[in-house]
Amino acid sequence: MTFKFVAMDTDTARHYQRGGTDAYGHKPEHQSSDGVGNPCRHCLQNIPEGADMLVLAHRPFPGTQPYAETGPIFLCGAECDRHPVSEELPDLFRDYEDILIRGYDANDRIRYGTGEVVSIAALPTALAARFENPDVAYVHMRSSRNNCFQCRVERA
């Protein structure tokens, strides 16, 4: 089975980068990246040391409902190019030890039993197992330590 990795869309990134409010109605905070552990959800690269980065509350769902989790993310402060939708695991994640994955249905509701922390080496097998369930429309990759949204995975 093949799947594709999908970064934050450019319209959403530009909204935040141009001073738009986050999921809680606040302007993103500007901080200086320490160069490690500050992955941009749009370009899917670590924000370089010393570069301006945004810290904001993001809800990667089309609307509010009980399963529409909101959490902190990092984003390049300057406009960056979106990581292309790809069937290849983005380089950013290759150095991760593990990742939390969780499946959602077409109504953006968590599909119970699909959440698991998996090693990066086991990720392709774990994703394929999630997508064997026809009720799983997409999967979120999240930080295994902090539960922060990283990117979306869809069937290819």
N, CA, C and O atoms as a GROMACS GRO file, in nm:
protein
  624
    1MET      N    1   0.085  -0.119   0.000
    1MET     CA    2   0.000   0.000   0.000
    1MET      C    3   0.089   0.124   0.000
    1MET      O    4   0.193   0.128   0.066
    2THR      N    5   0.046   0.223  -0.074
    2THR     CA    6   0.121   0.349  -0.076
    2THR      C    7   0.037   0.460  -0.011
    2THR      O    8  -0.086   0.455  -0.009
    3PHE      N    9   0.107   0.556   0.040
    3PHE     CA   10   0.043   0.671   0.105
    3PHE      C   11   0.128   0.793   0.077
    3PHE      O   12   0.242   0.783   0.032
    4LYS      N   13   0.070   0.910   0.105
    4LYS     CA   14   0.143   1.035   0.079
    4LYS      C   15   0.146   1.120   0.205
    4LYS      O   16   0.051   1.122   0.283
    5PHE      N   17   0.257   1.189   0.223
    5PHE     CA   18   0.281   1.277   0.337
    5PHE      C   19   0.245   1.418   0.293
    5PHE      O   20   0.292   1.467   0.191
    6VAL      N   21   0.160   1.484   0.374
    6VAL     CA   22   0.104   1.614   0.336
    6VAL      C   23   0.135   1.717   0.445
    6VAL      O   24   0.092   1.703   0.559
    7ALA      N   25   0.210   1.820   0.407
    7ALA     CA   26   0.243   1.930   0.499
    7ALA      C   27   0.126   2.026   0.509
    7ALA      O   28   0.030   2.019   0.431
    8MET      N   29   0.134   2.117   0.605
    8MET     CA   30   0.034   2.224   0.619
    8MET      C   31   0.020   2.297   0.486
    8MET      O   32   0.120   2.322   0.419
    9ASP      N   33  -0.103   2.331   0.448
    9ASP     CA   34  -0.124   2.400   0.322
    9ASP      C   35  -0.070   2.543   0.328
    9ASP      O   36  -0.060   2.603   0.435
   10THR      N   37  -0.038   2.596   0.212
   10THR     CA   38   0.026   2.728   0.204
   10THR      C   39  -0.066   2.840   0.249
   10THR      O   40  -0.019   2.935   0.312
   11ASP      N   41  -0.194   2.833   0.219
   11ASP     CA   42  -0.285   2.940   0.262
   11ASP      C   43  -0.286   2.953   0.414
   11ASP      O   44  -0.285   3.064   0.467
   12THR      N   45  -0.286   2.840   0.485
   12THR     CA   46  -0.285   2.844   0.631
   12THR      C   47  -0.152   2.899   0.682
   12THR      O   48  -0.150   2.982   0.772
   13ALA      N   49  -0.042   2.852   0.624
   13ALA     CA   50   0.090   2.900   0.666
   13ALA      C   51   0.101   3.051   0.645
   13ALA      O   52   0.149   3.122   0.733
   14ARG      N   53   0.058   3.100   0.529
   14ARG     CA   54   0.068   3.243   0.501
   14ARG      C   55  -0.019   3.324   0.595
   14ARG      O   56   0.018   3.434   0.637
   15HIS      N   57  -0.135   3.271   0.630
   15HIS     CA   58  -0.222   3.339   0.726
   15HIS      C   59  -0.144   3.366   0.855
   15HIS      O   60  -0.145   3.478   0.906
   16TYR      N   61  -0.079   3.264   0.907
   16TYR     CA   62  -0.002   3.280   1.031
   16TYR      C   63   0.122   3.368   1.009
   16TYR      O   64   0.150   3.456   1.089
   17GLN      N   65   0.194   3.344   0.899
   17GLN     CA   66   0.318   3.418   0.874
   17GLN      C   67   0.293   3.567   0.849
   17GLN      O   68   0.382   3.649   0.869
   18ARG      N   69   0.173   3.601   0.806
   18ARG     CA   70   0.139   3.740   0.780
   18ARG      C   71   0.064   3.804   0.896
   18ARG      O   72   0.003   3.910   0.882
   19GLY      N   73   0.068   3.736   1.014
   19GLY     CA   74   0.012   3.796   1.135
   19GLY      C   75  -0.129   3.758   1.170
   19GLY      O   76  -0.188   3.815   1.262
   20GLY      N   77  -0.187   3.661   1.098
   20GLY     CA   78  -0.322   3.616   1.130
   20GLY      C   79  -0.326   3.544   1.264
   20GLY      O   80  -0.224   3.496   1.313
   21THR      N   81  -0.443   3.537   1.321
   21THR     CA   82  -0.457   3.475   1.454
   21THR      C   83  -0.462   3.324   1.445
   21THR      O   84  -0.498   3.266   1.342
   22ASP      N   85  -0.424   3.261   1.556
   22ASP     CA   86  -0.420   3.116   1.564
   22ASP      C   87  -0.556   3.059   1.607
   22ASP      O   88  -0.656   3.131   1.609
   23ALA      N   89  -0.559   2.931   1.640
   23ALA     CA   90  -0.683   2.863   1.676
   23ALA      C   91  -0.750   2.922   1.799
   23ALA      O   92  -0.870   2.902   1.820
   24TYR      N   93  -0.675   2.994   1.882
   24TYR     CA   94  -0.730   3.056   2.002
   24TYR      C   95  -0.754   3.205   1.986
   24TYR      O   96  -0.789   3.274   2.082
   25GLY      N   97  -0.733   3.256   1.864
   25GLY     CA   98  -0.756   3.398   1.839
   25GLY      C   99  -0.640   3.487   1.877
   25GLY      O  100  -0.656   3.608   1.887
   26HIS      N  101  -0.522   3.428   1.898
   26HIS     CA  102  -0.402   3.505   1.935
   26HIS      C  103  -0.309   3.517   1.815
   26HIS      O  104  -0.306   3.431   1.728
   27LYS      N  105  -0.233   3.625   1.812
   27LYS     CA  106  -0.127   3.639   1.713
   27LYS      C  107  -0.016   3.540   1.748
   27LYS      O  108   0.014   3.522   1.866
   28PRO      N  109   0.046   3.477   1.649
   28PRO     CA  110   0.157   3.388   1.679
   28PRO      C  111   0.269   3.460   1.753
   28PRO      O  112   0.296   3.577   1.728
   29GLU      N  113   0.335   3.388   1.844
   29GLU     CA  114   0.452   3.441   1.914
   29GLU      C  115   0.573   3.429   1.824
   29GLU      O  116   0.588   3.329   1.753
   30HIS      N  117   0.659   3.530   1.825
   30HIS     CA  118   0.785   3.526   1.752
   30HIS      C  119   0.895   3.487   1.849
   30HIS      O  120   0.909   3.546   1.956
   31GLN      N  121   0.973   3.385   1.810
   31GLN     CA  122   1.088   3.343   1.888
   31GLN      C  123   1.203   3.319   1.792
   31GLN      O  124   1.186   3.315   1.671
   32SER      N  125   1.321   3.303   1.850
   32SER     CA  126   1.440   3.271   1.770
   32SER      C  127   1.465   3.121   1.783
   32SER      O  128   1.472   3.068   1.894
   33SER      N  129   1.478   3.053   1.671
   33SER     CA  130   1.498   2.909   1.672
   33SER      C  131   1.636   2.874   1.729
   33SER      O  132   1.734   2.942   1.703
   34ASP      N  133   1.640   2.766   1.805
   34ASP     CA  134   1.769   2.717   1.853
   34ASP      C  135   1.829   2.618   1.753
   34ASP      O  136   1.938   2.564   1.775
   35GLY      N  137   1.756   2.594   1.642
   35GLY     CA  138   1.809   2.510   1.534
   35GLY      C  139   1.787   2.361   1.551
   35GLY      O  140   1.814   2.284   1.459
   36VAL      N  141   1.738   2.320   1.666
   36VAL     CA  142   1.715   2.178   1.691
   36VAL      C  143   1.575   2.162   1.750
   36VAL      O  144   1.538   2.232   1.844
   37GLY      N  145   1.498   2.070   1.695
   37GLY     CA  146   1.368   2.043   1.752
   37GLY      C  147   1.264   2.150   1.726
   37GLY      O  148   1.165   2.159   1.799
   38ASN      N  149   1.283   2.231   1.623
   38ASN     CA  150   1.185   2.333   1.586
   38ASN      C  151   1.141   2.308   1.441
   38ASN      O  152   1.177   2.385   1.352
   39PRO      N  153   1.064   2.202   1.418
   39PRO     CA  154   1.025   2.170   1.280
   39PRO      C  155   0.911   2.257   1.230
   39PRO      O  156   0.808   2.269   1.297
   40CYS      N  157   0.928   2.315   1.115
   40CYS     CA  158   0.823   2.393   1.050
   40CYS      C  159   0.724   2.295   0.988
   40CYS      O  160   0.764   2.202   0.919
   41ARG      N  161   0.596   2.317   1.012
   41ARG     CA  162   0.493   2.226   0.961
   41ARG      C  163   0.456   2.254   0.815
   41ARG      O  164   0.377   2.182   0.756
   42HIS      N  165   0.514   2.359   0.758
   42HIS     CA  166   0.487   2.392   0.618
   42HIS      C  167   0.599   2.341   0.526
   42HIS      O  168   0.571   2.272   0.428
   43CYS      N  169   0.723   2.373   0.557
   43CYS     CA  170   0.834   2.327   0.472
   43CYS      C  171   0.888   2.191   0.519
   43CYS      O  172   0.969   2.129   0.449
   44LEU      N  173   0.845   2.146   0.636
   44LEU     CA  174   0.891   2.020   0.697
   44LEU      C  175   1.043   2.012   0.702
   44LEU      O  176   1.104   1.913   0.665
   45GLN      N  177   1.101   2.122   0.751
   45GLN     CA  178   1.244   2.128   0.780
   45GLN      C  179   1.261   2.191   0.917
   45GLN      O  180   1.175   2.267   0.963
   46ASN      N  181   1.373   2.159   0.982
   46ASN     CA  182   1.402   2.228   1.107
   46ASN      C  183   1.431   2.375   1.076
   46ASN      O  184   1.502   2.405   0.981
   47ILE      N  185   1.375   2.464   1.155
   47ILE     CA  186   1.397   2.606   1.136
   47ILE      C  187   1.541   2.636   1.179
   47ILE      O  188   1.580   2.601   1.290
   48PRO      N  189   1.621   2.699   1.093
   48PRO     CA  190   1.763   2.718   1.123
   48PRO      C  191   1.786   2.798   1.252
   48PRO      O  192   1.705   2.882   1.291
   49GLU      N  193   1.898   2.770   1.315
   49GLU     CA  194   1.936   2.840   1.437
   49GLU      C  195   1.941   2.990   1.412
   49GLU      O  196   1.999   3.037   1.314
   50GLY      N  197   1.880   3.064   1.502
   50GLY     CA  198   1.878   3.209   1.494
   50GLY      C  199   1.767   3.267   1.407
   50GLY      O  200   1.742   3.387   1.411
   51ALA      N  201   1.702   3.182   1.329
   51ALA     CA  202   1.595   3.231   1.241
   51ALA      C  203   1.468   3.259   1.321
   51ALA      O  204   1.442   3.196   1.424
   52ASP      N  205   1.391   3.355   1.272
   52ASP     CA  206   1.262   3.386   1.334
   52ASP      C  207   1.168   3.268   1.314
   52ASP      O  208   1.158   3.213   1.204
   53MET      N  209   1.101   3.230   1.420
   53MET     CA  210   1.001   3.124   1.408
   53MET      C  211   0.876   3.167   1.483
   53MET      O  212   0.880   3.247   1.577
   54LEU      N  213   0.765   3.112   1.439
   54LEU     CA  214   0.638   3.136   1.502
   54LEU      C  215   0.602   3.018   1.591
   54LEU      O  216   0.626   2.902   1.556
   55VAL      N  217   0.544   3.049   1.706
   55VAL     CA  218   0.488   2.947   1.795
   55VAL      C  219   0.342   2.982   1.810
   55VAL      O  220   0.308   3.094   1.848
   56LEU      N  221   0.255   2.887   1.779
   56LEU     CA  222   0.113   2.917   1.777
   56LEU      C  223   0.029   2.793   1.804
   56LEU      O  224   0.079   2.681   1.797
   57ALA      N  225  -0.096   2.815   1.836
   57ALA     CA  226  -0.192   2.706   1.855
   57ALA      C  227  -0.257   2.675   1.721
   57ALA      O  228  -0.317   2.762   1.659
   58HIS      N  229  -0.244   2.550   1.678
   58HIS     CA  230  -0.297   2.510   1.547
   58HIS      C  231  -0.396   2.395   1.566
   58HIS      O  232  -0.375   2.305   1.646
   59ARG      N  233  -0.504   2.401   1.490
   59ARG     CA  234  -0.604   2.294   1.488
   59ARG      C  235  -0.609   2.240   1.346
   59ARG      O  236  -0.669   2.304   1.259
   60PRO      N  237  -0.547   2.125   1.319
   60PRO     CA  238  -0.540   2.074   1.182
   60PRO      C  239  -0.668   2.002   1.138
   60PRO      O  240  -0.663   1.892   1.083
   61PHE      N  241  -0.781   2.064   1.163
   61PHE     CA  242  -0.912   2.010   1.129
   61PHE      C  243  -0.995   2.122   1.069
   61PHE      O  244  -0.970   2.239   1.097
   62PRO      N  245  -1.094   2.089   0.986
   62PRO     CA  246  -1.172   2.192   0.920
   62PRO      C  247  -1.269   2.267   1.011
   62PRO      O  248  -1.317   2.375   0.975
   63GLY      N  249  -1.299   2.214   1.127
   63GLY     CA  250  -1.392   2.280   1.217
   63GLY      C  251  -1.374   2.232   1.359
   63GLY      O  252  -1.291   2.145   1.386
   64THR      N  253  -1.452   2.289   1.448
   64THR     CA  254  -1.444   2.248   1.588
   64THR      C  255  -1.543   2.136   1.614
   64THR      O  256  -1.656   2.137   1.564
   65GLN      N  257  -1.500   2.042   1.691
   65GLN     CA  258  -1.580   1.930   1.737
   65GLN      C  259  -1.496   1.860   1.843
   65GLN      O  260  -1.378   1.891   1.856
   66PRO      N  261  -1.552   1.768   1.918
   66PRO     CA  262  -1.479   1.711   2.032
   66PRO      C  263  -1.343   1.648   1.998
   66PRO      O  264  -1.254   1.645   2.084
   67TYR      N  265  -1.325   1.599   1.877
   67TYR     CA  266  -1.199   1.533   1.841
   67TYR      C  267  -1.100   1.624   1.769
   67TYR      O  268  -0.992   1.580   1.730
   68ALA      N  269  -1.135   1.748   1.751
   68ALA     CA  270  -1.050   1.843   1.679
   68ALA      C  271  -0.946   1.900   1.774
   68ALA      O  272  -0.961   2.010   1.827
   69GLU      N  273  -0.840   1.825   1.793
   69GLU     CA  274  -0.735   1.866   1.886
   69GLU      C  275  -0.664   1.992   1.838
   69GLU      O  276  -0.640   2.012   1.719
   70THR      N  277  -0.632   2.075   1.934
   70THR     CA  278  -0.556   2.197   1.909
   70THR      C  279  -0.428   2.188   1.991
   70THR      O  280  -0.431   2.145   2.106
   71GLY      N  281  -0.318   2.228   1.931
   71GLY     CA  282  -0.193   2.222   2.005
   71GLY      C  283  -0.088   2.313   1.948
   71GLY      O  284  -0.108   2.374   1.842
   72PRO      N  285   0.024   2.324   2.016
   72PRO     CA  286   0.131   2.413   1.973
   72PRO      C  287   0.208   2.355   1.854
   72PRO      O  288   0.231   2.235   1.845
   73ILE      N  289   0.246   2.444   1.764
   73ILE     CA  290   0.334   2.407   1.652
   73ILE      C  291   0.434   2.519   1.630
   73ILE      O  292   0.418   2.630   1.680
   74PHE      N  293   0.539   2.488   1.553
   74PHE     CA  294   0.636   2.585   1.506
   74PHE      C  295   0.614   2.606   1.357
   74PHE      O  296   0.569   2.516   1.286
   75LEU      N  297   0.647   2.725   1.311
   75LEU     CA  298   0.636   2.759   1.171
   75LEU      C  299   0.746   2.860   1.141
   75LEU      O  300   0.775   2.946   1.224
   76CYS      N  301   0.807   2.851   1.024
   76CYS     CA  302   0.906   2.952   0.986
   76CYS      C  303   0.841   3.090   0.996
   76CYS      O  304   0.727   3.108   0.952
   77GLY      N  305   0.914   3.187   1.053
   77GLY     CA  306   0.862   3.323   1.061
   77GLY      C  307   0.856   3.389   0.924
   77GLY      O  308   0.766   3.467   0.896
   78ALA      N  309   0.953   3.357   0.840
   78ALA     CA  310   0.954   3.408   0.703
   78ALA      C  311   0.880   3.308   0.614
   78ALA      O  312   0.875   3.189   0.644
   79GLU      N  313   0.823   3.358   0.507
   79GLU     CA  314   0.752   3.269   0.416
   79GLU      C  315   0.849   3.166   0.359
   79GLU      O  316   0.959   3.198   0.314
   80CYS      N  317   0.805   3.042   0.361
   80CYS     CA  318   0.887   2.930   0.314
   80CYS      C  319   0.808   2.851   0.211
   80CYS      O  320   0.686   2.865   0.200
   81ASP      N  321   0.878   2.768   0.135
   81ASP     CA  322   0.813   2.684   0.035
   81ASP      C  323   0.753   2.561   0.103
   81ASP      O  324   0.815   2.502   0.191
   82ARG      N  325   0.634   2.525   0.060
   82ARG     CA  326   0.569   2.406   0.115
   82ARG      C  327   0.644   2.281   0.071
   82ARG      O  328   0.687   2.269  -0.044
   83HIS      N  329   0.658   2.189   0.163
   83HIS     CA  330   0.715   2.058   0.128
   83HIS      C  331   0.620   1.993   0.029
   83HIS      O  332   0.499   1.991   0.053
   84PRO      N  333   0.671   1.940  -0.079
   84PRO     CA  334   0.580   1.878  -0.177
   84PRO      C  335   0.512   1.755  -0.119
   84PRO      O  336   0.571   1.680  -0.040
   85VAL      N  337   0.386   1.735  -0.159
   85VAL     CA  338   0.317   1.612  -0.123
   85VAL      C  339   0.396   1.499  -0.186
   85VAL      O  340   0.428   1.502  -0.304
   86SER      N  341   0.429   1.398  -0.105
   86SER     CA  342   0.520   1.295  -0.153
   86SER      C  343   0.488   1.160  -0.091
   86SER      O  344   0.438   1.151   0.021
   87GLU      N  345   0.517   1.055  -0.166
   87GLU     CA  346   0.505   0.920  -0.113
   87GLU      C  347   0.630   0.882  -0.032
   87GLU      O  348   0.632   0.778   0.033
   88GLU      N  349   0.732   0.966  -0.038
   88GLU     CA  350   0.855   0.943   0.037
   88GLU      C  351   0.846   1.011   0.173
   88GLU      O  352   0.797   1.123   0.184
   89LEU      N  353   0.894   0.944   0.277
   89LEU     CA  354   0.900   1.004   0.409
   89LEU      C  355   0.986   1.130   0.402
   89LEU      O  356   1.101   1.124   0.360
   90PRO      N  357   0.933   1.246   0.444
   90PRO     CA  358   1.014   1.368   0.443
   90PRO      C  359   1.142   1.350   0.526
   90PRO      O  360   1.140   1.287   0.632
   91ASP      N  361   1.251   1.407   0.477
   91ASP     CA  362   1.381   1.394   0.544
   91ASP      C  363   1.375   1.433   0.691
   91ASP      O  364   1.444   1.374   0.774
   92LEU      N  365   1.293   1.533   0.724
   92LEU     CA  366   1.281   1.579   0.863
   92LEU      C  367   1.261   1.463   0.959
   92LEU      O  368   1.318   1.462   1.068
   93PHE      N  369   1.181   1.365   0.921
   93PHE     CA  370   1.142   1.257   1.012
   93PHE      C  371   1.242   1.141   1.014
   93PHE      O  372   1.232   1.054   1.101
   94ARG      N  373   1.336   1.139   0.922
   94ARG     CA  374   1.429   1.026   0.914
   94ARG      C  375   1.517   1.012   1.039
   94ARG      O  376   1.561   0.902   1.073
   95ASP      N  377   1.542   1.124   1.108
   95ASP     CA  378   1.626   1.119   1.228
   95ASP      C  379   1.544   1.102   1.356
   95ASP      O  380   1.601   1.091   1.465
   96TYR      N  381   1.412   1.100   1.345
   96TYR     CA  382   1.327   1.078   1.462
   96TYR      C  383   1.344   0.934   1.509
   96TYR      O  384   1.361   0.842   1.427
   97GLU      N  385   1.340   0.914   1.637
   97GLU     CA  386   1.343   0.779   1.692
   97GLU      C  387   1.208   0.711   1.672
   97GLU      O  388   1.201   0.595   1.630
   98ASP      N  389   1.102   0.784   1.704
   98ASP     CA  390   0.968   0.730   1.692
   98ASP      C  391   0.869   0.843   1.670
   98ASP      O  392   0.904   0.961   1.677
   99ILE      N  393   0.744   0.806   1.644
   99ILE     CA  394   0.639   0.904   1.613
   99ILE      C  395   0.506   0.846   1.659
   99ILE      O  396   0.486   0.724   1.658
  100LEU      N  397   0.416   0.934   1.698
  100LEU     CA  398   0.280   0.893   1.732
  100LEU      C  399   0.195   0.903   1.606
  100LEU      O  400   0.196   1.005   1.538
  101ILE      N  401   0.121   0.796   1.576
  101ILE     CA  402   0.028   0.802   1.464
  101ILE      C  403  -0.113   0.778   1.519
  101ILE      O  404  -0.132   0.708   1.618
  102ARG      N  405  -0.211   0.840   1.451
  102ARG     CA  406  -0.350   0.824   1.493
  102ARG      C  407  -0.439   0.841   1.371
  102ARG      O  408  -0.424   0.937   1.295
  103GLY      N  409  -0.532   0.747   1.351
  103GLY     CA  410  -0.622   0.750   1.237
  103GLY      C  411  -0.751   0.826   1.266
  103GLY      O  412  -0.799   0.829   1.379
  104TYR      N  413  -0.806   0.888   1.159
  104TYR     CA  414  -0.930   0.965   1.167
  104TYR      C  415  -1.021   0.922   1.053
  104TYR      O  416  -0.973   0.880   0.947
  105ASP      N  417  -1.152   0.932   1.075
  105ASP     CA  418  -1.246   0.897   0.969
  105ASP      C  419  -1.279   1.019   0.884
  105ASP      O  420  -1.224   1.127   0.905
  106ALA      N  421  -1.368   1.002   0.788
  106ALA     CA  422  -1.404   1.109   0.696
  106ALA      C  423  -1.474   1.226   0.766
  106ALA      O  424  -1.483   1.335   0.710
  107ASN      N  425  -1.524   1.205   0.887
  107ASN     CA  426  -1.586   1.310   0.966
  107ASN      C  427  -1.490   1.371   1.066
  107ASN      O  428  -1.531   1.443   1.158
  108ASP      N  429  -1.360   1.342   1.050
  108ASP     CA  430  -1.253   1.397   1.134
  108ASP      C  431  -1.262   1.350   1.279
  108ASP      O  432  -1.223   1.422   1.371
  109ARG      N  433  -1.314   1.231   1.298
  109ARG     CA  434  -1.324   1.172   1.431
  109ARG      C  435  -1.216   1.065   1.447
  109ARG      O  436  -1.187   0.990   1.354
  110ILE      N  437  -1.158   1.059   1.566
  110ILE     CA  438  -1.056   0.958   1.593
  110ILE      C  439  -1.118   0.820   1.575
  110ILE      O  440  -1.229   0.793   1.621
  111ARG      N  441  -1.045   0.733   1.508
  111ARG     CA  442  -1.084   0.592   1.498
  111ARG      C  443  -1.009   0.521   1.610
  111ARG      O  444  -0.888   0.501   1.604
  112TYR      N  445  -1.085   0.484   1.712
  112TYR     CA  446  -1.024   0.419   1.828
  112TYR      C  447  -0.949   0.293   1.787
  112TYR      O  448  -0.992   0.220   1.698
  113GLY      N  449  -0.837   0.270   1.854
  113GLY     CA  450  -0.753   0.155   1.825
  113GLY      C  451  -0.647   0.182   1.720
  113GLY      O  452  -0.568   0.094   1.687
  114THR      N  453  -0.644   0.306   1.664
  114THR     CA  454  -0.546   0.337   1.560
  114THR      C  455  -0.427   0.416   1.612
  114THR      O  456  -0.331   0.438   1.539
  115GLY      N  457  -0.432   0.459   1.737
  115GLY     CA  458  -0.323   0.539   1.792
  115GLY      C  459  -0.212   0.451   1.846
  115GLY      O  460  -0.237   0.353   1.916
  116GLU      N  461  -0.089   0.488   1.812
  116GLU     CA  462   0.025   0.408   1.859
  116GLU      C  463   0.155   0.488   1.837
  116GLU      O  464   0.168   0.560   1.739
  117VAL      N  465   0.248   0.473   1.929
  117VAL     CA  466   0.382   0.523   1.909
  117VAL      C  467   0.461   0.413   1.838
  117VAL      O  468   0.470   0.300   1.888
  118VAL      N  469   0.518   0.446   1.722
  118VAL     CA  470   0.592   0.348   1.643
  118VAL      C  471   0.730   0.402   1.610
  118VAL      O  472   0.751   0.523   1.601
  119SER      N  473   0.823   0.310   1.593
  119SER     CA  474   0.957   0.352   1.550
  119SER      C  475   0.947   0.400   1.405
  119SER      O  476   0.858   0.358   1.331
  120ILE      N  477   1.038   0.486   1.367
  120ILE     CA  478   1.039   0.534   1.229
  120ILE      C  479   1.061   0.417   1.133
  120ILE      O  480   1.004   0.415   1.023
  121ALA      N  481   1.142   0.320   1.172
  121ALA     CA  482   1.164   0.203   1.086
  121ALA      C  483   1.035   0.125   1.063
  121ALA      O  484   1.015   0.068   0.956
  122ALA      N  485   0.947   0.123   1.163
  122ALA     CA  486   0.821   0.048   1.153
  122ALA      C  487   0.706   0.132   1.096
  122ALA      O  488   0.596   0.081   1.077
  123LEU      N  489   0.732   0.259   1.068
  123LEU     CA  490   0.625   0.349   1.024
  123LEU      C  491   0.553   0.302   0.898
  123LEU      O  492   0.430   0.302   0.897
  124PRO      N  493   0.621   0.261   0.791
  124PRO     CA  494   0.547   0.218   0.672
  124PRO      C  495   0.450   0.104   0.700
  124PRO      O  496   0.337   0.105   0.650
  125THR      N  497   0.493   0.007   0.777
  125THR     CA  498   0.407  -0.108   0.810
  125THR      C  499   0.289  -0.064   0.896
  125THR      O  500   0.176  -0.108   0.875
  126ALA      N  501   0.316   0.024   0.992
  126ALA     CA  502   0.210   0.072   1.082
  126ALA      C  503   0.107   0.156   1.006
  126ALA      O  504  -0.013   0.144   1.030
  127LEU      N  505   0.154   0.240   0.914
  127LEU     CA  506   0.060   0.320   0.833
  127LEU      C  507  -0.024   0.229   0.744
  127LEU      O  508  -0.145   0.248   0.733
  128ALA      N  509   0.040   0.133   0.680
  128ALA     CA  510  -0.034   0.041   0.593
  128ALA      C  511  -0.143  -0.032   0.672
  128ALA      O  512  -0.253  -0.052   0.621
  129ALA      N  513  -0.112  -0.071   0.794
  129ALA     CA  514  -0.211  -0.139   0.878
  129ALA      C  515  -0.328  -0.047   0.908
  129ALA      O  516  -0.443  -0.092   0.909
  130ARG      N  517  -0.303   0.081   0.933
  130ARG     CA  518  -0.412   0.176   0.960
  130ARG      C  519  -0.502   0.190   0.838
  130ARG      O  520  -0.624   0.191   0.849
  131PHE      N  521  -0.440   0.200   0.721
  131PHE     CA  522  -0.517   0.222   0.599
  131PHE      C  523  -0.587   0.096   0.547
  131PHE      O  524  -0.668   0.105   0.455
  132GLU      N  525  -0.557  -0.019   0.605
  132GLU     CA  526  -0.635  -0.140   0.572
  132GLU      C  527  -0.778  -0.125   0.622
  132GLU      O  528  -0.869  -0.188   0.568
  133ASN      N  529  -0.798  -0.042   0.724
  133ASN     CA  530  -0.931  -0.016   0.777
  133ASN      C  531  -0.998   0.086   0.684
  133ASN      O  532  -0.950   0.200   0.675
  134PRO      N  533  -1.106   0.049   0.616
  134PRO     CA  534  -1.170   0.143   0.523
  134PRO      C  535  -1.230   0.266   0.592
  134PRO      O  536  -1.259   0.365   0.525
  135ASP      N  537  -1.248   0.260   0.722
  135ASP     CA  538  -1.301   0.376   0.795
  135ASP      C  539  -1.196   0.481   0.825
  135ASP      O  540  -1.229   0.593   0.865
  136VAL      N  541  -1.068   0.448   0.805
  136VAL     CA  542  -0.961   0.545   0.827
  136VAL      C  543  -0.941   0.625   0.699
  136VAL      O  544  -0.898   0.572   0.597
  137ALA      N  545  -0.974   0.755   0.706
  137ALA     CA  546  -0.960   0.843   0.590
  137ALA      C  547  -0.820   0.902   0.581
  137ALA      O  548  -0.768   0.924   0.472
  138TYR      N  549  -0.759   0.928   0.696
  138TYR     CA  550  -0.625   0.984   0.701
  138TYR      C  551  -0.565   0.958   0.838
  138TYR      O  552  -0.634   0.917   0.931
  139VAL      N  553  -0.436   0.982   0.848
  139VAL     CA  554  -0.361   0.960   0.972
  139VAL      C  555  -0.284   1.088   1.004
  139VAL      O  556  -0.231   1.154   0.914
  140HIS      N  557  -0.278   1.122   1.130
  140HIS     CA  558  -0.189   1.230   1.174
  140HIS      C  559  -0.062   1.169   1.228
  140HIS      O  560  -0.065   1.068   1.300
  141MET      N  561   0.050   1.230   1.194
  141MET     CA  562   0.177   1.203   1.260
  141MET      C  563   0.194   1.313   1.362
  141MET      O  564   0.181   1.431   1.331
  142ARG      N  565   0.224   1.273   1.485
  142ARG     CA  566   0.239   1.368   1.596
  142ARG      C  567   0.365   1.334   1.674
  142ARG      O  568   0.414   1.221   1.670
  143SER      N  569   0.415   1.432   1.744
  143SER     CA  570   0.531   1.410   1.829
  143SER      C  571   0.499   1.303   1.932
  143SER      O  572   0.396   1.310   2.000
  144SER      N  573   0.586   1.205   1.944
  144SER     CA  574   0.563   1.098   2.042
  144SER      C  575   0.587   1.145   2.184
  144SER      O  576   0.542   1.081   2.279
  145ARG      N  577   0.657   1.256   2.201
  145ARG     CA  578   0.687   1.307   2.335
  145ARG      C  579   0.588   1.415   2.378
  145ARG      O  580   0.553   1.424   2.496
  146ASN      N  581   0.543   1.498   2.283
  146ASN     CA  582   0.461   1.614   2.319
  146ASN      C  583   0.325   1.618   2.252
  146ASN      O  584   0.246   1.709   2.278
  147ASN      N  585   0.296   1.523   2.165
  147ASN     CA  586   0.167   1.512   2.096
  147ASN      C  587   0.142   1.625   1.996
  147ASN      O  588   0.029   1.642   1.951
  148CYS      N  589   0.244   1.702   1.959
  148CYS     CA  590   0.228   1.812   1.864
  148CYS      C  591   0.208   1.756   1.723
  148CYS      O  592   0.278   1.664   1.681
  149PHE      N  593   0.113   1.813   1.651
  149PHE     CA  594   0.087   1.775   1.512
  149PHE      C  595   0.214   1.798   1.427
  149PHE      O  596   0.280   1.901   1.439
  150GLN      N  597   0.246   1.700   1.343
  150GLN     CA  598   0.362   1.711   1.253
  150GLN      C  599   0.318   1.722   1.107
  150GLN      O  600   0.354   1.818   1.038
  151CYS      N  601   0.241   1.624   1.060
  151CYS     CA  602   0.190   1.626   0.924
  151CYS      C  603   0.077   1.525   0.911
  151CYS      O  604   0.050   1.447   1.002
  152ARG      N  605   0.013   1.530   0.797
  152ARG     CA  606  -0.100   1.440   0.768
  152ARG      C  607  -0.052   1.335   0.668
  152ARG      O  608   0.035   1.362   0.585
  153VAL      N  609  -0.107   1.216   0.677
  153VAL     CA  610  -0.076   1.108   0.584
  153VAL      C  611  -0.209   1.061   0.523
  153VAL      O  612  -0.307   1.040   0.594
  154GLU      N  613  -0.210   1.047   0.391
  154GLU     CA  614  -0.331   1.003   0.319
  154GLU      C  615  -0.297   0.886   0.229
  154GLU      O  616  -0.180   0.862   0.200
  155ARG      N  617  -0.397   0.814   0.186
  155ARG     CA  618  -0.376   0.710   0.086
  155ARG      C  619  -0.329   0.776  -0.043
  155ARG      O  620  -0.376   0.883  -0.080
  156ALA      N  621  -0.236   0.710  -0.111
  156ALA     CA  622  -0.187   0.764  -0.239
  156ALA      C  623  -0.278   0.721  -0.353
  156ALA      O  624  -0.253   0.756  -0.468
   0.00000   0.00000   0.00000
